[in-house]
Amino acid sequence: MAKSTTTEARKKDTREKIELGGLIVKAGLRYEKRSLLLGLLIDAAKRIKGDETEKARLAAIGAEAFGNDGE
């Protein structure tokens, strides 16, 4: 039973990582260096911390991108 739970958790983790990678591709950043991508994400995390207006603005941009692709 524990092995099954571990396997399921690993599958879920793998699926999540694949989906997150898909977001990088969807944003048009597939060919950027990993250090740049990490820097962008770290900077964004700092920018949105406690700033609900910025979170809402970025969420709207993301929702529009998903809407344009039928997702």
HTML snippet that shows the backbone in 3Dmol.js (N, CA, C, O; Angstrom):
<script src="https://3Dmol.org/build/3Dmol-min.js"></script>
<div id="view" style="width:600px;height:400px;position:relative"></div>
<script>
const pdb = `
ATOM      1  N   MET A   1       0.823  -1.201   0.000  1.00  0.00           N
ATOM      2  CA  MET A   1       0.000   0.000   0.000  1.00  0.00           C
ATOM      3  C   MET A   1       0.861   1.256   0.000  1.00  0.00           C
ATOM      4  O   MET A   1       0.579   2.202  -0.737  1.00  0.00           O
ATOM      5  N   ALA A   2       1.910   1.273   0.822  1.00  0.00           N
ATOM      6  CA  ALA A   2       2.782   2.445   0.889  1.00  0.00           C
ATOM      7  C   ALA A   2       3.483   2.669  -0.444  1.00  0.00           C
ATOM      8  O   ALA A   2       3.681   3.811  -0.857  1.00  0.00           O
ATOM      9  N   LYS A   3       3.859   1.587  -1.117  1.00  0.00           N
ATOM     10  CA  LYS A   3       4.526   1.708  -2.413  1.00  0.00           C
ATOM     11  C   LYS A   3       3.583   2.321  -3.440  1.00  0.00           C
ATOM     12  O   LYS A   3       3.997   3.153  -4.247  1.00  0.00           O
ATOM     13  N   SER A   4       2.338   1.921  -3.412  1.00  0.00           N
ATOM     14  CA  SER A   4       1.333   2.469  -4.322  1.00  0.00           C
ATOM     15  C   SER A   4       1.136   3.958  -4.081  1.00  0.00           C
ATOM     16  O   SER A   4       1.018   4.734  -5.029  1.00  0.00           O
ATOM     17  N   THR A   5       1.099   4.357  -2.816  1.00  0.00           N
ATOM     18  CA  THR A   5       0.939   5.765  -2.464  1.00  0.00           C
ATOM     19  C   THR A   5       2.135   6.567  -2.949  1.00  0.00           C
ATOM     20  O   THR A   5       1.973   7.667  -3.478  1.00  0.00           O
ATOM     21  N   THR A   6       3.333   6.025  -2.773  1.00  0.00           N
ATOM     22  CA  THR A   6       4.551   6.700  -3.220  1.00  0.00           C
ATOM     23  C   THR A   6       4.556   6.836  -4.734  1.00  0.00           C
ATOM     24  O   THR A   6       4.918   7.887  -5.261  1.00  0.00           O
ATOM     25  N   THR A   7       4.164   5.804  -5.425  1.00  0.00           N
ATOM     26  CA  THR A   7       4.115   5.836  -6.888  1.00  0.00           C
ATOM     27  C   THR A   7       3.123   6.885  -7.370  1.00  0.00           C
ATOM     28  O   THR A   7       3.414   7.643  -8.295  1.00  0.00           O
ATOM     29  N   GLU A   8       1.967   6.927  -6.750  1.00  0.00           N
ATOM     30  CA  GLU A   8       0.966   7.918  -7.132  1.00  0.00           C
ATOM     31  C   GLU A   8       1.459   9.335  -6.873  1.00  0.00           C
ATOM     32  O   GLU A   8       1.227  10.232  -7.684  1.00  0.00           O
ATOM     33  N   ALA A   9       2.131   9.539  -5.757  1.00  0.00           N
ATOM     34  CA  ALA A   9       2.669  10.865  -5.440  1.00  0.00           C
ATOM     35  C   ALA A   9       3.721  11.271  -6.457  1.00  0.00           C
ATOM     36  O   ALA A   9       3.773  12.431  -6.865  1.00  0.00           O
ATOM     37  N   ARG A  10       4.556  10.332  -6.867  1.00  0.00           N
ATOM     38  CA  ARG A  10       5.578  10.623  -7.877  1.00  0.00           C
ATOM     39  C   ARG A  10       4.946  10.952  -9.226  1.00  0.00           C
ATOM     40  O   ARG A  10       5.401  11.861  -9.920  1.00  0.00           O
ATOM     41  N   LYS A  11       3.910  10.225  -9.594  1.00  0.00           N
ATOM     42  CA  LYS A  11       3.210  10.496 -10.847  1.00  0.00           C
ATOM     43  C   LYS A  11       2.577  11.885 -10.823  1.00  0.00           C
ATOM     44  O   LYS A  11       2.639  12.624 -11.806  1.00  0.00           O
ATOM     45  N   LYS A  12       1.973  12.227  -9.701  1.00  0.00           N
ATOM     46  CA  LYS A  12       1.349  13.542  -9.562  1.00  0.00           C
ATOM     47  C   LYS A  12       2.399  14.640  -9.666  1.00  0.00           C
ATOM     48  O   LYS A  12       2.179  15.650 -10.335  1.00  0.00           O
ATOM     49  N   ASP A  13       3.545  14.449  -9.003  1.00  0.00           N
ATOM     50  CA  ASP A  13       4.632  15.420  -9.041  1.00  0.00           C
ATOM     51  C   ASP A  13       5.168  15.582 -10.464  1.00  0.00           C
ATOM     52  O   ASP A  13       5.422  16.698 -10.917  1.00  0.00           O
ATOM     53  N   THR A  14       5.334  14.471 -11.155  1.00  0.00           N
ATOM     54  CA  THR A  14       5.826  14.509 -12.536  1.00  0.00           C
ATOM     55  C   THR A  14       4.846  15.251 -13.436  1.00  0.00           C
ATOM     56  O   THR A  14       5.261  16.075 -14.251  1.00  0.00           O
ATOM     57  N   ARG A  15       3.568  14.975 -13.303  1.00  0.00           N
ATOM     58  CA  ARG A  15       2.532  15.632 -14.111  1.00  0.00           C
ATOM     59  C   ARG A  15       2.554  17.138 -13.870  1.00  0.00           C
ATOM     60  O   ARG A  15       2.448  17.921 -14.814  1.00  0.00           O
ATOM     61  N   GLU A  16       2.690  17.540 -12.619  1.00  0.00           N
ATOM     62  CA  GLU A  16       2.731  18.963 -12.274  1.00  0.00           C
ATOM     63  C   GLU A  16       3.936  19.648 -12.921  1.00  0.00           C
ATOM     64  O   GLU A  16       3.811  20.755 -13.447  1.00  0.00           O
ATOM     65  N   LYS A  17       5.086  19.006 -12.887  1.00  0.00           N
ATOM     66  CA  LYS A  17       6.295  19.572 -13.492  1.00  0.00           C
ATOM     67  C   LYS A  17       6.149  19.700 -15.005  1.00  0.00           C
ATOM     68  O   LYS A  17       6.587  20.690 -15.592  1.00  0.00           O
ATOM     69  N   ILE A  18       5.542  18.712 -15.627  1.00  0.00           N
ATOM     70  CA  ILE A  18       5.307  18.778 -17.072  1.00  0.00           C
ATOM     71  C   ILE A  18       4.383  19.946 -17.394  1.00  0.00           C
ATOM     72  O   ILE A  18       4.632  20.687 -18.345  1.00  0.00           O
ATOM     73  N   GLU A  19       3.328  20.117 -16.620  1.00  0.00           N
ATOM     74  CA  GLU A  19       2.398  21.222 -16.841  1.00  0.00           C
ATOM     75  C   GLU A  19       3.085  22.573 -16.660  1.00  0.00           C
ATOM     76  O   GLU A  19       2.846  23.502 -17.432  1.00  0.00           O
ATOM     77  N   LEU A  20       3.935  22.682 -15.647  1.00  0.00           N
ATOM     78  CA  LEU A  20       4.659  23.940 -15.422  1.00  0.00           C
ATOM     79  C   LEU A  20       5.620  24.225 -16.577  1.00  0.00           C
ATOM     80  O   LEU A  20       5.776  25.377 -16.983  1.00  0.00           O
ATOM     81  N   GLY A  21       6.252  23.202 -17.096  1.00  0.00           N
ATOM     82  CA  GLY A  21       7.111  23.376 -18.266  1.00  0.00           C
ATOM     83  C   GLY A  21       6.308  23.855 -19.465  1.00  0.00           C
ATOM     84  O   GLY A  21       6.791  24.660 -20.260  1.00  0.00           O
ATOM     85  N   GLY A  22       5.096  23.364 -19.592  1.00  0.00           N
ATOM     86  CA  GLY A  22       4.218  23.797 -20.672  1.00  0.00           C
ATOM     87  C   GLY A  22       3.904  25.279 -20.588  1.00  0.00           C
ATOM     88  O   GLY A  22       3.721  25.935 -21.613  1.00  0.00           O
ATOM     89  N   LEU A  23       3.840  25.806 -19.385  1.00  0.00           N
ATOM     90  CA  LEU A  23       3.603  27.244 -19.226  1.00  0.00           C
ATOM     91  C   LEU A  23       4.778  28.056 -19.760  1.00  0.00           C
ATOM     92  O   LEU A  23       4.580  29.120 -20.346  1.00  0.00           O
ATOM     93  N   ILE A  24       5.979  27.569 -19.565  1.00  0.00           N
ATOM     94  CA  ILE A  24       7.171  28.245 -20.093  1.00  0.00           C
ATOM     95  C   ILE A  24       7.085  28.290 -21.619  1.00  0.00           C
ATOM     96  O   ILE A  24       7.353  29.323 -22.233  1.00  0.00           O
ATOM     97  N   VAL A  25       6.713  27.178 -22.216  1.00  0.00           N
ATOM     98  CA  VAL A  25       6.578  27.112 -23.672  1.00  0.00           C
ATOM     99  C   VAL A  25       5.479  28.061 -24.138  1.00  0.00           C
ATOM    100  O   VAL A  25       5.669  28.811 -25.095  1.00  0.00           O
ATOM    101  N   LYS A  26       4.331  28.028 -23.462  1.00  0.00           N
ATOM    102  CA  LYS A  26       3.197  28.872 -23.842  1.00  0.00           C
ATOM    103  C   LYS A  26       3.539  30.350 -23.754  1.00  0.00           C
ATOM    104  O   LYS A  26       3.020  31.155 -24.528  1.00  0.00           O
ATOM    105  N   ALA A  27       4.404  30.713 -22.823  1.00  0.00           N
ATOM    106  CA  ALA A  27       4.814  32.110 -22.663  1.00  0.00           C
ATOM    107  C   ALA A  27       5.843  32.534 -23.712  1.00  0.00           C
ATOM    108  O   ALA A  27       6.241  33.698 -23.761  1.00  0.00           O
ATOM    109  N   GLY A  28       6.270  31.590 -24.547  1.00  0.00           N
ATOM    110  CA  GLY A  28       7.234  31.913 -25.593  1.00  0.00           C
ATOM    111  C   GLY A  28       8.670  31.962 -25.095  1.00  0.00           C
ATOM    112  O   GLY A  28       9.520  32.619 -25.696  1.00  0.00           O
ATOM    113  N   LEU A  29       8.936  31.269 -24.000  1.00  0.00           N
ATOM    114  CA  LEU A  29      10.261  31.326 -23.378  1.00  0.00           C
ATOM    115  C   LEU A  29      11.034  30.008 -23.495  1.00  0.00           C
ATOM    116  O   LEU A  29      12.001  29.794 -22.763  1.00  0.00           O
ATOM    117  N   ARG A  30      10.625  29.143 -24.389  1.00  0.00           N
ATOM    118  CA  ARG A  30      11.207  27.811 -24.521  1.00  0.00           C
ATOM    119  C   ARG A  30      12.723  27.839 -24.683  1.00  0.00           C
ATOM    120  O   ARG A  30      13.414  26.988 -24.123  1.00  0.00           O
ATOM    121  N   TYR A  31      13.250  28.793 -25.431  1.00  0.00           N
ATOM    122  CA  TYR A  31      14.665  28.774 -25.775  1.00  0.00           C
ATOM    123  C   TYR A  31      15.523  29.703 -24.915  1.00  0.00           C
ATOM    124  O   TYR A  31      16.696  29.922 -25.216  1.00  0.00           O
ATOM    125  N   GLU A  32      14.945  30.242 -23.860  1.00  0.00           N
ATOM    126  CA  GLU A  32      15.717  31.101 -22.964  1.00  0.00           C
ATOM    127  C   GLU A  32      16.539  30.240 -22.002  1.00  0.00           C
ATOM    128  O   GLU A  32      16.200  29.091 -21.721  1.00  0.00           O
ATOM    129  N   LYS A  33      17.617  30.828 -21.512  1.00  0.00           N
ATOM    130  CA  LYS A  33      18.467  30.109 -20.567  1.00  0.00           C
ATOM    131  C   LYS A  33      17.718  29.880 -19.260  1.00  0.00           C
ATOM    132  O   LYS A  33      16.885  30.689 -18.851  1.00  0.00           O
ATOM    133  N   ARG A  34      18.028  28.777 -18.624  1.00  0.00           N
ATOM    134  CA  ARG A  34      17.371  28.431 -17.361  1.00  0.00           C
ATOM    135  C   ARG A  34      17.615  29.482 -16.297  1.00  0.00           C
ATOM    136  O   ARG A  34      16.727  29.774 -15.497  1.00  0.00           O
ATOM    137  N   SER A  35      18.815  30.057 -16.279  1.00  0.00           N
ATOM    138  CA  SER A  35      19.109  31.082 -15.273  1.00  0.00           C
ATOM    139  C   SER A  35      18.222  32.305 -15.474  1.00  0.00           C
ATOM    140  O   SER A  35      17.796  32.925 -14.500  1.00  0.00           O
ATOM    141  N   LEU A  36      17.939  32.658 -16.728  1.00  0.00           N
ATOM    142  CA  LEU A  36      17.036  33.775 -16.999  1.00  0.00           C
ATOM    143  C   LEU A  36      15.625  33.442 -16.529  1.00  0.00           C
ATOM    144  O   LEU A  36      14.969  34.260 -15.886  1.00  0.00           O
ATOM    145  N   LEU A  37      15.165  32.241 -16.850  1.00  0.00           N
ATOM    146  CA  LEU A  37      13.818  31.837 -16.434  1.00  0.00           C
ATOM    147  C   LEU A  37      13.681  31.860 -14.917  1.00  0.00           C
ATOM    148  O   LEU A  37      12.682  32.347 -14.388  1.00  0.00           O
ATOM    149  N   LEU A  38      14.671  31.341 -14.227  1.00  0.00           N
ATOM    150  CA  LEU A  38      14.614  31.343 -12.775  1.00  0.00           C
ATOM    151  C   LEU A  38      14.632  32.770 -12.249  1.00  0.00           C
ATOM    152  O   LEU A  38      13.901  33.092 -11.312  1.00  0.00           O
ATOM    153  N   GLY A  39      15.454  33.624 -12.837  1.00  0.00           N
ATOM    154  CA  GLY A  39      15.490  35.027 -12.425  1.00  0.00           C
ATOM    155  C   GLY A  39      14.156  35.715 -12.626  1.00  0.00           C
ATOM    156  O   GLY A  39      13.714  36.483 -11.771  1.00  0.00           O
ATOM    157  N   LEU A  40      13.511  35.444 -13.754  1.00  0.00           N
ATOM    158  CA  LEU A  40      12.188  36.021 -14.012  1.00  0.00           C
ATOM    159  C   LEU A  40      11.180  35.588 -12.943  1.00  0.00           C
ATOM    160  O   LEU A  40      10.406  36.400 -12.436  1.00  0.00           O
ATOM    161  N   LEU A  41      11.204  34.315 -12.617  1.00  0.00           N
ATOM    162  CA  LEU A  41      10.257  33.791 -11.637  1.00  0.00           C
ATOM    163  C   LEU A  41      10.529  34.332 -10.237  1.00  0.00           C
ATOM    164  O   LEU A  41       9.596  34.657  -9.502  1.00  0.00           O
ATOM    165  N   ILE A  42      11.791  34.427  -9.873  1.00  0.00           N
ATOM    166  CA  ILE A  42      12.135  34.976  -8.562  1.00  0.00           C
ATOM    167  C   ILE A  42      11.712  36.440  -8.477  1.00  0.00           C
ATOM    168  O   ILE A  42      11.150  36.870  -7.470  1.00  0.00           O
ATOM    169  N   ASP A  43      11.982  37.199  -9.531  1.00  0.00           N
ATOM    170  CA  ASP A  43      11.591  38.605  -9.556  1.00  0.00           C
ATOM    171  C   ASP A  43      10.070  38.749  -9.469  1.00  0.00           C
ATOM    172  O   ASP A  43       9.559  39.595  -8.736  1.00  0.00           O
ATOM    173  N   ALA A  44       9.359  37.920 -10.221  1.00  0.00           N
ATOM    174  CA  ALA A  44       7.897  37.979 -10.197  1.00  0.00           C
ATOM    175  C   ALA A  44       7.359  37.625  -8.811  1.00  0.00           C
ATOM    176  O   ALA A  44       6.415  38.252  -8.331  1.00  0.00           O
ATOM    177  N   ALA A  45       7.952  36.630  -8.178  1.00  0.00           N
ATOM    178  CA  ALA A  45       7.500  36.238  -6.844  1.00  0.00           C
ATOM    179  C   ALA A  45       7.661  37.395  -5.862  1.00  0.00           C
ATOM    180  O   ALA A  45       6.799  37.619  -5.012  1.00  0.00           O
ATOM    181  N   LYS A  46       8.755  38.120  -5.979  1.00  0.00           N
ATOM    182  CA  LYS A  46       8.975  39.281  -5.109  1.00  0.00           C
ATOM    183  C   LYS A  46       7.976  40.389  -5.415  1.00  0.00           C
ATOM    184  O   LYS A  46       7.465  41.041  -4.505  1.00  0.00           O
ATOM    185  N   ARG A  47       7.698  40.601  -6.702  1.00  0.00           N
ATOM    186  CA  ARG A  47       6.790  41.671  -7.108  1.00  0.00           C
ATOM    187  C   ARG A  47       5.364  41.449  -6.632  1.00  0.00           C
ATOM    188  O   ARG A  47       4.676  42.400  -6.262  1.00  0.00           O
ATOM    189  N   ILE A  48       4.917  40.201  -6.640  1.00  0.00           N
ATOM    190  CA  ILE A  48       3.515  39.937  -6.297  1.00  0.00           C
ATOM    191  C   ILE A  48       3.300  39.729  -4.807  1.00  0.00           C
ATOM    192  O   ILE A  48       2.159  39.727  -4.346  1.00  0.00           O
ATOM    193  N   LYS A  49       4.362  39.554  -4.054  1.00  0.00           N
ATOM    194  CA  LYS A  49       4.229  39.308  -2.619  1.00  0.00           C
ATOM    195  C   LYS A  49       3.519  40.492  -1.956  1.00  0.00           C
ATOM    196  O   LYS A  49       4.066  41.590  -1.854  1.00  0.00           O
ATOM    197  N   GLY A  50       2.314  40.243  -1.519  1.00  0.00           N
ATOM    198  CA  GLY A  50       1.534  41.264  -0.837  1.00  0.00           C
ATOM    199  C   GLY A  50       0.927  42.321  -1.747  1.00  0.00           C
ATOM    200  O   GLY A  50       0.345  43.287  -1.254  1.00  0.00           O
ATOM    201  N   ASP A  51       1.044  42.166  -3.044  1.00  0.00           N
ATOM    202  CA  ASP A  51       0.512  43.161  -3.986  1.00  0.00           C
ATOM    203  C   ASP A  51      -0.629  42.537  -4.783  1.00  0.00           C
ATOM    204  O   ASP A  51      -0.422  41.986  -5.865  1.00  0.00           O
ATOM    205  N   GLU A  52      -1.808  42.631  -4.243  1.00  0.00           N
ATOM    206  CA  GLU A  52      -2.980  42.014  -4.875  1.00  0.00           C
ATOM    207  C   GLU A  52      -3.294  42.632  -6.239  1.00  0.00           C
ATOM    208  O   GLU A  52      -3.808  41.949  -7.125  1.00  0.00           O
ATOM    209  N   THR A  53      -2.993  43.903  -6.407  1.00  0.00           N
ATOM    210  CA  THR A  53      -3.243  44.556  -7.694  1.00  0.00           C
ATOM    211  C   THR A  53      -2.363  43.950  -8.773  1.00  0.00           C
ATOM    212  O   THR A  53      -2.828  43.673  -9.879  1.00  0.00           O
ATOM    213  N   GLU A  54      -1.097  43.744  -8.453  1.00  0.00           N
ATOM    214  CA  GLU A  54      -0.166  43.148  -9.425  1.00  0.00           C
ATOM    215  C   GLU A  54      -0.541  41.697  -9.710  1.00  0.00           C
ATOM    216  O   GLU A  54      -0.457  41.246 -10.852  1.00  0.00           O
ATOM    217  N   LYS A  55      -0.952  40.971  -8.681  1.00  0.00           N
ATOM    218  CA  LYS A  55      -1.402  39.590  -8.884  1.00  0.00           C
ATOM    219  C   LYS A  55      -2.588  39.557  -9.844  1.00  0.00           C
ATOM    220  O   LYS A  55      -2.631  38.737 -10.762  1.00  0.00           O
ATOM    221  N   ALA A  56      -3.537  40.443  -9.628  1.00  0.00           N
ATOM    222  CA  ALA A  56      -4.730  40.486 -10.472  1.00  0.00           C
ATOM    223  C   ALA A  56      -4.371  40.852 -11.906  1.00  0.00           C
ATOM    224  O   ALA A  56      -4.908  40.274 -12.852  1.00  0.00           O
ATOM    225  N   ARG A  57      -3.459  41.819 -12.069  1.00  0.00           N
ATOM    226  CA  ARG A  57      -3.036  42.233 -13.400  1.00  0.00           C
ATOM    227  C   ARG A  57      -2.383  41.069 -14.152  1.00  0.00           C
ATOM    228  O   ARG A  57      -2.698  40.817 -15.315  1.00  0.00           O
ATOM    229  N   LEU A  58      -1.487  40.374 -13.487  1.00  0.00           N
ATOM    230  CA  LEU A  58      -0.806  39.256 -14.130  1.00  0.00           C
ATOM    231  C   LEU A  58      -1.747  38.081 -14.374  1.00  0.00           C
ATOM    232  O   LEU A  58      -1.632  37.396 -15.390  1.00  0.00           O
ATOM    233  N   ALA A  59      -2.668  37.844 -13.457  1.00  0.00           N
ATOM    234  CA  ALA A  59      -3.653  36.777 -13.647  1.00  0.00           C
ATOM    235  C   ALA A  59      -4.540  37.062 -14.856  1.00  0.00           C
ATOM    236  O   ALA A  59      -4.911  36.142 -15.586  1.00  0.00           O
ATOM    237  N   ALA A  60      -4.879  38.322 -15.068  1.00  0.00           N
ATOM    238  CA  ALA A  60      -5.693  38.696 -16.224  1.00  0.00           C
ATOM    239  C   ALA A  60      -4.930  38.444 -17.526  1.00  0.00           C
ATOM    240  O   ALA A  60      -5.508  37.974 -18.506  1.00  0.00           O
ATOM    241  N   ILE A  61      -3.655  38.753 -17.534  1.00  0.00           N
ATOM    242  CA  ILE A  61      -2.825  38.492 -18.719  1.00  0.00           C
ATOM    243  C   ILE A  61      -2.785  36.990 -18.996  1.00  0.00           C
ATOM    244  O   ILE A  61      -2.926  36.561 -20.141  1.00  0.00           O
ATOM    245  N   GLY A  62      -2.593  36.198 -17.949  1.00  0.00           N
ATOM    246  CA  GLY A  62      -2.558  34.748 -18.111  1.00  0.00           C
ATOM    247  C   GLY A  62      -3.886  34.179 -18.567  1.00  0.00           C
ATOM    248  O   GLY A  62      -3.930  33.306 -19.434  1.00  0.00           O
ATOM    249  N   ALA A  63      -4.969  34.670 -17.985  1.00  0.00           N
ATOM    250  CA  ALA A  63      -6.297  34.185 -18.372  1.00  0.00           C
ATOM    251  C   ALA A  63      -6.582  34.500 -19.833  1.00  0.00           C
ATOM    252  O   ALA A  63      -7.172  33.687 -20.544  1.00  0.00           O
ATOM    253  N   GLU A  64      -6.164  35.675 -20.280  1.00  0.00           N
ATOM    254  CA  GLU A  64      -6.355  36.035 -21.681  1.00  0.00           C
ATOM    255  C   GLU A  64      -5.555  35.109 -22.584  1.00  0.00           C
ATOM    256  O   GLU A  64      -6.052  34.676 -23.624  1.00  0.00           O
ATOM    257  N   ALA A  65      -4.324  34.803 -22.198  1.00  0.00           N
ATOM    258  CA  ALA A  65      -3.490  33.885 -22.996  1.00  0.00           C
ATOM    259  C   ALA A  65      -4.122  32.505 -23.084  1.00  0.00           C
ATOM    260  O   ALA A  65      -4.116  31.893 -24.152  1.00  0.00           O
ATOM    261  N   PHE A  66      -4.669  32.004 -21.978  1.00  0.00           N
ATOM    262  CA  PHE A  66      -5.351  30.717 -22.006  1.00  0.00           C
ATOM    263  C   PHE A  66      -6.607  30.803 -22.852  1.00  0.00           C
ATOM    264  O   PHE A  66      -6.918  29.867 -23.589  1.00  0.00           O
ATOM    265  N   GLY A  67      -7.334  31.907 -22.762  1.00  0.00           N
ATOM    266  CA  GLY A  67      -8.561  32.072 -23.538  1.00  0.00           C
ATOM    267  C   GLY A  67      -8.313  32.109 -25.026  1.00  0.00           C
ATOM    268  O   GLY A  67      -9.121  31.612 -25.810  1.00  0.00           O
ATOM    269  N   ASN A  68      -7.193  32.698 -25.420  1.00  0.00           N
ATOM    270  CA  ASN A  68      -6.855  32.781 -26.841  1.00  0.00           C
ATOM    271  C   ASN A  68      -6.482  31.434 -27.430  1.00  0.00           C
ATOM    272  O   ASN A  68      -6.459  31.271 -28.650  1.00  0.00           O
ATOM    273  N   ASP A  69      -6.190  30.467 -26.569  1.00  0.00           N
ATOM    274  CA  ASP A  69      -5.787  29.154 -27.024  1.00  0.00           C
ATOM    275  C   ASP A  69      -6.891  28.128 -26.812  1.00  0.00           C
ATOM    276  O   ASP A  69      -6.705  26.941 -27.082  1.00  0.00           O
ATOM    277  N   GLY A  70      -8.041  28.588 -26.328  1.00  0.00           N
ATOM    278  CA  GLY A  70      -9.158  27.697 -26.099  1.00  0.00           C
ATOM    279  C   GLY A  70      -9.042  26.858 -24.844  1.00  0.00           C
ATOM    280  O   GLY A  70      -9.780  25.886 -24.685  1.00  0.00           O
ATOM    281  N   GLU A  71      -8.122  27.215 -23.939  1.00  0.00           N
ATOM    282  CA  GLU A  71      -7.955  26.429 -22.697  1.00  0.00           C
ATOM    283  C   GLU A  71      -8.684  27.084 -21.562  1.00  0.00           C
ATOM    284  O   GLU A  71      -8.663  26.578 -20.440  1.00  0.00           O
TER     285      GLU A  71
END
`;
const viewer = $3Dmol.createViewer("view");
viewer.addModel(pdb, "pdb");
viewer.setStyle({}, {cartoon: {color: "spectrum"}});
viewer.zoomTo();
viewer.render();
</script>
